[in-house]
Amino acid sequence: MDIYSSFGFIDVIVAVVGVYGFYSWYMLVKKHEIKKTLLVGGDSNPAKCKDIEGFASFMGPKLMILSTAMVIFGGISAYSSYVQSIGNAIWVGLVLFLVIVIWYCVQLRKADKLYFDQGNPKGTVIKNKALRK
């Protein structure tokens, strides 16, 4: 197995996770159910969402953009790995895909602060001795 077939396998996984993102979008927007995998950052609990409708309207379009990017990039990259190489154009797609992923992570963090109860309110005492130094 060479390195290109390993990347091809990862590309298929990215595309499949993109399809799961469409399912998560459907469950969020239509059923108002939060799937933890792609929609909740850190240790947040989906049951502690303060405003599910607001969260759905804030994160729904962003999740759709991420899912679409994952399916498109995963498909094109798998095509490039298994069928016919598209040359250096794949690197442009990779950069665009990574920009979308970073943007989504920033938006997810913002949504986490807006719509979920934060477990550590300001002024919480740090119990770990190493962190107090």
Backbone as JSON Lines, residues from 0, in Angstrom:
{"i":0,"aa":"M","n":[0.86,-1.18,0.0],"ca":[0.0,0.0,0.0],"c":[0.9,1.24,0.0]}
{"i":1,"aa":"D","n":[0.74,2.06,-0.99],"ca":[1.53,3.27,-1.04],"c":[0.8,4.43,-0.38]}
{"i":2,"aa":"I","n":[1.47,5.55,-0.3],"ca":[0.92,6.71,0.41],"c":[-0.33,7.26,-0.26]}
{"i":3,"aa":"Y","n":[-0.42,7.17,-1.58],"ca":[-1.58,7.71,-2.28],"c":[-2.85,6.93,-1.99]}
{"i":4,"aa":"S","n":[-2.74,5.62,-1.87],"ca":[-3.93,4.85,-1.53],"c":[-4.35,5.1,-0.09]}
{"i":5,"aa":"S","n":[-3.41,5.42,0.79],"ca":[-3.76,5.79,2.16],"c":[-4.53,7.1,2.17]}
{"i":6,"aa":"F","n":[-4.08,8.08,1.38],"ca":[-4.81,9.33,1.28],"c":[-6.19,9.1,0.67]}
{"i":7,"aa":"G","n":[-6.29,8.22,-0.29],"ca":[-7.57,7.91,-0.9],"c":[-8.56,7.35,0.11]}
{"i":8,"aa":"F","n":[-8.09,6.51,1.01],"ca":[-8.94,5.96,2.06],"c":[-9.42,7.07,3.0]}
{"i":9,"aa":"I","n":[-8.53,7.99,3.34],"ca":[-8.9,9.12,4.19],"c":[-9.91,10.01,3.47]}
{"i":10,"aa":"D","n":[-9.74,10.19,2.17],"ca":[-10.68,10.99,1.39],"c":[-12.08,10.4,1.43]}
{"i":11,"aa":"V","n":[-12.18,9.09,1.35],"ca":[-13.48,8.42,1.42],"c":[-14.09,8.65,2.81]}
{"i":12,"aa":"I","n":[-13.28,8.58,3.84],"ca":[-13.77,8.83,5.19],"c":[-14.27,10.26,5.32]}
{"i":13,"aa":"V","n":[-13.56,11.23,4.76],"ca":[-13.99,12.63,4.81],"c":[-15.34,12.77,4.12]}
{"i":14,"aa":"A","n":[-15.53,12.14,2.97],"ca":[-16.8,12.23,2.25],"c":[-17.93,11.59,3.05]}
{"i":15,"aa":"V","n":[-17.66,10.47,3.7],"ca":[-18.68,9.8,4.51],"c":[-19.05,10.66,5.73]}
{"i":16,"aa":"V","n":[-18.08,11.29,6.36],"ca":[-18.37,12.19,7.47],"c":[-19.18,13.39,6.98]}
{"i":17,"aa":"G","n":[-18.94,13.83,5.76],"ca":[-19.75,14.89,5.17],"c":[-21.2,14.47,5.01]}
{"i":18,"aa":"V","n":[-21.43,13.23,4.59],"ca":[-22.8,12.71,4.49],"c":[-23.43,12.67,5.88]}
{"i":19,"aa":"Y","n":[-22.67,12.26,6.89],"ca":[-23.18,12.28,8.27],"c":[-23.5,13.72,8.69]}
{"i":20,"aa":"G","n":[-22.74,14.68,8.2],"ca":[-23.01,16.08,8.48],"c":[-24.37,16.51,7.94]}
{"i":21,"aa":"F","n":[-24.73,16.01,6.75],"ca":[-26.07,16.3,6.21],"c":[-27.16,15.71,7.11]}
{"i":22,"aa":"Y","n":[-26.91,14.51,7.62],"ca":[-27.86,13.9,8.55],"c":[-27.96,14.73,9.83]}
{"i":23,"aa":"S","n":[-26.83,15.18,10.35],"ca":[-26.83,16.01,11.56],"c":[-27.56,17.33,11.31]}
{"i":24,"aa":"W","n":[-27.37,17.9,10.12],"ca":[-28.08,19.13,9.75],"c":[-29.58,18.89,9.74]}
{"i":25,"aa":"Y","n":[-30.0,17.8,9.12],"ca":[-31.43,17.47,9.08],"c":[-32.0,17.32,10.48]}
{"i":26,"aa":"M","n":[-31.3,16.59,11.34],"ca":[-31.78,16.38,12.7],"c":[-31.83,17.7,13.48]}
{"i":27,"aa":"L","n":[-30.88,18.58,13.22],"ca":[-30.84,19.87,13.92],"c":[-31.95,20.79,13.44]}
{"i":28,"aa":"V","n":[-32.05,20.98,12.15],"ca":[-32.97,21.97,11.6],"c":[-34.42,21.47,11.61]}
{"i":29,"aa":"K","n":[-34.64,20.23,11.26],"ca":[-36.01,19.72,11.13],"c":[-36.55,19.11,12.42]}
{"i":30,"aa":"K","n":[-35.72,18.42,13.18],"ca":[-36.18,17.71,14.38],"c":[-35.75,18.39,15.68]}
{"i":31,"aa":"H","n":[-34.91,19.42,15.57],"ca":[-34.37,20.14,16.74],"c":[-33.68,19.19,17.72]}
{"i":32,"aa":"E","n":[-32.88,18.29,17.16],"ca":[-32.09,17.37,17.96],"c":[-30.62,17.6,17.63]}
{"i":33,"aa":"I","n":[-29.82,17.8,18.65],"ca":[-28.41,18.11,18.45],"c":[-27.6,16.82,18.51]}
{"i":34,"aa":"K","n":[-26.92,16.53,17.42],"ca":[-25.98,15.41,17.39],"c":[-24.63,15.92,17.86]}
{"i":35,"aa":"K","n":[-24.08,15.28,18.87],"ca":[-22.87,15.78,19.53],"c":[-21.63,15.74,18.63]}
{"i":36,"aa":"T","n":[-21.56,14.84,17.7],"ca":[-20.33,14.64,16.94],"c":[-19.83,15.88,16.23]}
{"i":37,"aa":"L","n":[-20.66,16.56,15.48],"ca":[-20.22,17.71,14.69],"c":[-20.72,19.05,15.22]}
{"i":38,"aa":"L","n":[-21.6,19.03,16.22],"ca":[-22.26,20.27,16.61],"c":[-21.96,20.77,18.01]}
{"i":39,"aa":"V","n":[-21.34,19.98,18.82],"ca":[-21.08,20.41,20.18],"c":[-19.6,20.31,20.46]}
{"i":40,"aa":"G","n":[-19.02,21.43,20.84],"ca":[-17.59,21.46,21.1],"c":[-17.27,21.16,22.54]}
{"i":41,"aa":"G","n":[-16.11,20.62,22.75],"ca":[-15.6,20.4,24.1],"c":[-16.45,19.47,24.93]}
{"i":42,"aa":"D","n":[-16.66,19.88,26.18],"ca":[-17.41,19.05,27.12],"c":[-18.86,19.48,27.24]}
{"i":43,"aa":"S","n":[-19.35,20.29,26.32],"ca":[-20.72,20.76,26.39],"c":[-21.69,19.6,26.21]}
{"i":44,"aa":"N","n":[-22.79,19.7,26.91],"ca":[-23.83,18.69,26.86],"c":[-24.97,19.2,25.97]}
{"i":45,"aa":"P","n":[-25.37,18.46,24.93],"ca":[-26.45,18.93,24.06],"c":[-27.76,19.2,24.8]}
{"i":46,"aa":"A","n":[-27.98,18.5,25.91],"ca":[-29.2,18.69,26.68],"c":[-29.23,20.04,27.39]}
{"i":47,"aa":"K","n":[-28.09,20.7,27.52],"ca":[-28.01,21.97,28.23],"c":[-28.05,23.18,27.3]}
{"i":48,"aa":"C","n":[-28.55,22.99,26.09],"ca":[-28.66,24.1,25.15],"c":[-29.76,25.04,25.63]}
{"i":49,"aa":"K","n":[-29.44,26.33,25.73],"ca":[-30.38,27.33,26.24],"c":[-31.46,27.67,25.22]}
{"i":50,"aa":"D","n":[-31.14,27.65,23.93],"ca":[-32.08,28.04,22.89],"c":[-31.83,27.18,21.65]}
{"i":51,"aa":"I","n":[-32.56,26.08,21.53],"ca":[-32.32,25.15,20.44],"c":[-32.66,25.75,19.07]}
{"i":52,"aa":"E","n":[-33.71,26.57,19.01],"ca":[-34.08,27.2,17.74],"c":[-33.02,28.2,17.3]}
{"i":53,"aa":"G","n":[-32.52,28.99,18.25],"ca":[-31.46,29.94,17.92],"c":[-30.18,29.23,17.51]}
{"i":54,"aa":"F","n":[-29.86,28.15,18.21],"ca":[-28.68,27.36,17.86],"c":[-28.83,26.77,16.46]}
{"i":55,"aa":"A","n":[-30.03,26.27,16.15],"ca":[-30.27,25.67,14.83],"c":[-30.14,26.72,13.73]}
{"i":56,"aa":"S","n":[-30.66,27.91,13.98],"ca":[-30.57,28.95,12.94],"c":[-29.15,29.49,12.81]}
{"i":57,"aa":"F","n":[-28.36,29.45,13.9],"ca":[-26.98,29.93,13.86],"c":[-26.06,28.9,13.22]}
{"i":58,"aa":"M","n":[-26.16,27.64,13.64],"ca":[-25.22,26.62,13.19],"c":[-25.69,25.82,11.97]}
{"i":59,"aa":"G","n":[-26.99,25.82,11.68],"ca":[-27.5,25.04,10.56],"c":[-26.84,25.36,9.23]}
{"i":60,"aa":"P","n":[-26.83,26.64,8.82],"ca":[-26.18,26.95,7.54],"c":[-24.68,26.66,7.54]}
{"i":61,"aa":"K","n":[-24.05,26.86,8.67],"ca":[-22.61,26.6,8.76],"c":[-22.31,25.1,8.64]}
{"i":62,"aa":"L","n":[-23.16,24.29,9.26],"ca":[-22.99,22.85,9.15],"c":[-23.23,22.38,7.72]}
{"i":63,"aa":"M","n":[-24.17,23.0,7.04],"ca":[-24.44,22.65,5.64],"c":[-23.23,22.98,4.76]}
{"i":64,"aa":"I","n":[-22.61,24.12,5.01],"ca":[-21.42,24.52,4.24],"c":[-20.28,23.53,4.5]}
{"i":65,"aa":"L","n":[-20.05,23.19,5.78],"ca":[-18.99,22.23,6.1],"c":[-19.27,20.87,5.47]}
{"i":66,"aa":"S","n":[-20.49,20.38,5.59],"ca":[-20.83,19.07,5.03],"c":[-20.66,19.03,3.52]}
{"i":67,"aa":"T","n":[-21.09,20.09,2.85],"ca":[-20.94,20.17,1.4],"c":[-19.46,20.17,1.02]}
{"i":68,"aa":"A","n":[-18.66,20.96,1.75],"ca":[-17.22,21.0,1.47],"c":[-16.58,19.64,1.68]}
{"i":69,"aa":"M","n":[-17.01,18.92,2.72],"ca":[-16.43,17.6,3.0],"c":[-16.77,16.6,1.89]}
{"i":70,"aa":"V","n":[-18.01,16.6,1.46],"ca":[-18.41,15.66,0.4],"c":[-17.7,16.0,-0.91]}
{"i":71,"aa":"I","n":[-17.68,17.28,-1.26],"ca":[-17.04,17.68,-2.53],"c":[-15.54,17.41,-2.49]}
{"i":72,"aa":"F","n":[-14.86,17.87,-1.44],"ca":[-13.42,17.67,-1.4],"c":[-13.07,16.2,-1.26]}
{"i":73,"aa":"G","n":[-13.79,15.47,-0.41],"ca":[-13.52,14.04,-0.27],"c":[-13.72,13.29,-1.57]}
{"i":74,"aa":"G","n":[-14.78,13.64,-2.31],"ca":[-15.05,12.98,-3.59],"c":[-14.01,13.31,-4.64]}
{"i":75,"aa":"I","n":[-13.68,14.59,-4.76],"ca":[-12.68,14.99,-5.76],"c":[-11.32,14.41,-5.43]}
{"i":76,"aa":"S","n":[-10.96,14.44,-4.17],"ca":[-9.66,13.91,-3.77],"c":[-9.59,12.4,-3.95]}
{"i":77,"aa":"A","n":[-10.68,11.7,-3.63],"ca":[-10.7,10.25,-3.86],"c":[-10.62,9.95,-5.36]}
{"i":78,"aa":"Y","n":[-11.31,10.74,-6.16],"ca":[-11.21,10.59,-7.61],"c":[-9.76,10.77,-8.07]}
{"i":79,"aa":"S","n":[-9.1,11.79,-7.51],"ca":[-7.72,12.05,-7.87],"c":[-6.8,10.91,-7.43]}
{"i":80,"aa":"S","n":[-7.12,10.28,-6.31],"ca":[-6.28,9.2,-5.8],"c":[-6.5,7.89,-6.54]}
{"i":81,"aa":"Y","n":[-7.75,7.59,-6.89],"ca":[-8.07,6.27,-7.42],"c":[-8.28,6.22,-8.93]}
{"i":82,"aa":"V","n":[-8.75,7.31,-9.54],"ca":[-9.12,7.26,-10.95],"c":[-8.08,7.97,-11.82]}
{"i":83,"aa":"Q","n":[-8.01,9.29,-11.68],"ca":[-7.1,10.07,-12.51],"c":[-6.62,11.26,-11.7]}
{"i":84,"aa":"S","n":[-5.34,11.46,-11.66],"ca":[-4.76,12.56,-10.91],"c":[-5.16,13.9,-11.53]}
{"i":85,"aa":"I","n":[-5.51,14.84,-10.67],"ca":[-5.85,16.18,-11.17],"c":[-4.7,17.15,-10.92]}
{"i":86,"aa":"G","n":[-3.57,16.62,-10.54],"ca":[-2.35,17.43,-10.41],"c":[-2.35,18.31,-9.18]}
{"i":87,"aa":"N","n":[-1.76,19.47,-9.36],"ca":[-1.61,20.4,-8.24],"c":[-2.9,21.11,-7.85]}
{"i":88,"aa":"A","n":[-3.95,20.97,-8.63],"ca":[-5.24,21.58,-8.29],"c":[-5.79,21.03,-6.98]}
{"i":89,"aa":"I","n":[-5.38,19.82,-6.64],"ca":[-5.85,19.23,-5.39],"c":[-5.38,20.03,-4.18]}
{"i":90,"aa":"W","n":[-4.21,20.67,-4.29],"ca":[-3.69,21.47,-3.18],"c":[-4.51,22.73,-2.96]}
{"i":91,"aa":"V","n":[-5.01,23.3,-4.04],"ca":[-5.91,24.47,-3.9],"c":[-7.18,24.04,-3.18]}
{"i":92,"aa":"G","n":[-7.72,22.9,-3.57],"ca":[-8.9,22.38,-2.89],"c":[-8.65,22.08,-1.43]}
{"i":93,"aa":"L","n":[-7.47,21.54,-1.13],"ca":[-7.13,21.24,0.26],"c":[-7.06,22.52,1.09]}
{"i":94,"aa":"V","n":[-6.45,23.55,0.56],"ca":[-6.35,24.82,1.29],"c":[-7.74,25.4,1.54]}
{"i":95,"aa":"L","n":[-8.6,25.4,0.52],"ca":[-9.96,25.89,0.7],"c":[-10.73,25.07,1.73]}
{"i":96,"aa":"F","n":[-10.55,23.76,1.67],"ca":[-11.21,22.88,2.62],"c":[-10.74,23.17,4.05]}
{"i":97,"aa":"L","n":[-9.45,23.34,4.24],"ca":[-8.92,23.62,5.58],"c":[-9.39,24.98,6.09]}
{"i":98,"aa":"V","n":[-9.5,25.96,5.2],"ca":[-10.04,27.28,5.61],"c":[-11.48,27.12,6.09]}
{"i":99,"aa":"I","n":[-12.29,26.33,5.4],"ca":[-13.67,26.11,5.81],"c":[-13.73,25.38,7.15]}
{"i":100,"aa":"V","n":[-12.87,24.41,7.36],"ca":[-12.86,23.67,8.62],"c":[-12.48,24.6,9.78]}
{"i":101,"aa":"I","n":[-11.48,25.44,9.59],"ca":[-11.06,26.37,10.64],"c":[-12.18,27.38,10.92]}
{"i":102,"aa":"W","n":[-12.79,27.91,9.87],"ca":[-13.92,28.84,10.04],"c":[-15.05,28.17,10.82]}
{"i":103,"aa":"Y","n":[-15.36,26.91,10.5],"ca":[-16.43,26.19,11.19],"c":[-16.08,26.01,12.67]}
{"i":104,"aa":"C","n":[-14.85,25.69,12.97],"ca":[-14.44,25.52,14.37],"c":[-14.59,26.82,15.16]}
{"i":105,"aa":"V","n":[-14.23,27.94,14.54],"ca":[-14.4,29.24,15.2],"c":[-15.88,29.52,15.45]}
{"i":106,"aa":"Q","n":[-16.72,29.24,14.47],"ca":[-18.15,29.46,14.63],"c":[-18.75,28.52,15.68]}
{"i":107,"aa":"L","n":[-18.26,27.3,15.73],"ca":[-18.73,26.34,16.73],"c":[-18.38,26.8,18.13]}
{"i":108,"aa":"R","n":[-17.2,27.36,18.28],"ca":[-16.79,27.88,19.59],"c":[-17.67,29.07,19.99]}
{"i":109,"aa":"K","n":[-17.99,29.93,19.03],"ca":[-18.86,31.07,19.29],"c":[-20.26,30.58,19.7]}
{"i":110,"aa":"A","n":[-20.77,29.59,19.0],"ca":[-22.09,29.04,19.32],"c":[-22.09,28.38,20.7]}
{"i":111,"aa":"D","n":[-20.98,27.74,21.04],"ca":[-20.87,27.11,22.35],"c":[-20.98,28.15,23.46]}
{"i":112,"aa":"K","n":[-20.35,29.28,23.27],"ca":[-20.42,30.36,24.27],"c":[-21.8,30.99,24.33]}
{"i":113,"aa":"L","n":[-22.47,31.1,23.19],"ca":[-23.78,31.75,23.13],"c":[-24.93,30.88,23.62]}
{"i":114,"aa":"Y","n":[-24.93,29.61,23.28],"ca":[-26.11,28.78,23.46],"c":[-26.0,27.68,24.51]}
{"i":115,"aa":"F","n":[-24.84,27.52,25.12],"ca":[-24.7,26.47,26.13],"c":[-24.24,27.06,27.44]}
{"i":116,"aa":"D","n":[-24.72,26.45,28.52],"ca":[-24.28,26.86,29.84],"c":[-22.81,26.52,29.99]}
{"i":117,"aa":"Q","n":[-22.07,27.49,30.42],"ca":[-20.65,27.26,30.64],"c":[-20.47,26.66,32.02]}
{"i":118,"aa":"G","n":[-19.78,25.55,32.09],"ca":[-19.61,24.83,33.35],"c":[-18.77,25.56,34.36]}
{"i":119,"aa":"N","n":[-17.88,26.44,33.93],"ca":[-16.99,27.15,34.84],"c":[-17.27,28.64,34.79]}
{"i":120,"aa":"P","n":[-18.08,29.15,35.72],"ca":[-18.32,30.6,35.72],"c":[-17.07,31.36,36.12]}
{"i":121,"aa":"K","n":[-17.05,32.65,35.81],"ca":[-15.89,33.47,36.16],"c":[-15.67,33.42,37.65]}
{"i":122,"aa":"G","n":[-14.42,33.42,38.03],"ca":[-14.07,33.4,39.44],"c":[-13.95,32.01,40.02]}
{"i":123,"aa":"T","n":[-14.08,30.98,39.19],"ca":[-13.94,29.62,39.69],"c":[-12.51,29.39,40.13]}
{"i":124,"aa":"V","n":[-12.37,28.76,41.27],"ca":[-11.05,28.47,41.81],"c":[-10.43,27.34,41.01]}
{"i":125,"aa":"I","n":[-9.19,27.51,40.62],"ca":[-8.45,26.48,39.89],"c":[-7.91,25.5,40.92]}
{"i":126,"aa":"K","n":[-8.31,24.24,40.81],"ca":[-7.92,23.24,41.8],"c":[-6.61,22.55,41.45]}
{"i":127,"aa":"N","n":[-6.19,22.6,40.2],"ca":[-4.96,21.96,39.8],"c":[-3.78,22.84,40.2]}
{"i":128,"aa":"K","n":[-2.9,22.3,41.03],"ca":[-1.76,23.07,41.54],"c":[-0.84,23.54,40.42]}
{"i":129,"aa":"A","n":[-0.68,22.73,39.38],"ca":[0.22,23.11,38.28],"c":[-0.31,24.31,37.53]}
{"i":130,"aa":"L","n":[-1.63,24.48,37.43],"ca":[-2.2,25.59,36.71],"c":[-2.2,26.89,37.51]}
{"i":131,"aa":"R","n":[-2.09,26.81,38.83],"ca":[-2.1,28.0,39.67],"c":[-0.79,28.78,39.59]}
{"i":132,"aa":"K","n":[0.28,28.15,39.15],"ca":[1.6,28.8,39.13],"c":[1.69,29.84,38.07]}
